[in-house]
Amino acid sequence: MSLTVMSTNQDDTKKKLMSNYHVWLHLKCIMSG
């Protein structure tokens, strides 16, 4: 049970990190552009 929760939680964190990274890249492009 805890294993499932852990993996799901990790997946959620990865998704959040990726979306944050994409937003940051987008902002960087706007700033330099």
Protein Blocks (a to p, Z undefined) as FASTA:
>chain_A
ZZmmmmmmmmmmmmmmmmmmmmmmmmmmmmmZZ
